[in-house]
């Protein structure tokens, strides 16, 4: 899901012209399209990660309730720990996502600031 972020530098280098080639490519449209693609990808990934966090949190809460009823059941404890580990991983993935997004927006703004000004919502 991070393909666009992984390839943003290459994408910008191949599609946004330098000053000497400015007349040959519509840099404004290219930057606008790239902006929309980045925004869509970031929203999609954020939604997917947060959905997984919500689902895993629900499973953790359910397993914690089961554990309170039957504290001697090792199978429940094992599943609970597994789900808690998954939840920690997913929450850390949000931090990774923030770093990836910040890097992409920085590169985008460096190369497209002269050609396209994003709407104020970003």
Number of C-alpha atoms within 10 A of each C-alpha: 9 13 8 16 20 13 12 18 14 10 15 18 12 10 14 20 19 13 7 7 9 12 10 8 13 13 21 16 13 19 24 16 13 19 19 13 14 20 14 12 18 21 11 12 15 16 12 12 16 15 12 16 20 14 12 19 17 13 17 21 14 12 20 18 12 15 17 10 10 12 12 10 12 11 10 16 17 12 15 20 15 12 19 18 14 17 20 13 12 18 16 11 16 16 11 12 17 13 11 16 18 13 15 20 17 12 16 20 17 10 19 22 13 11 17 18 13 13 6 5 4 6
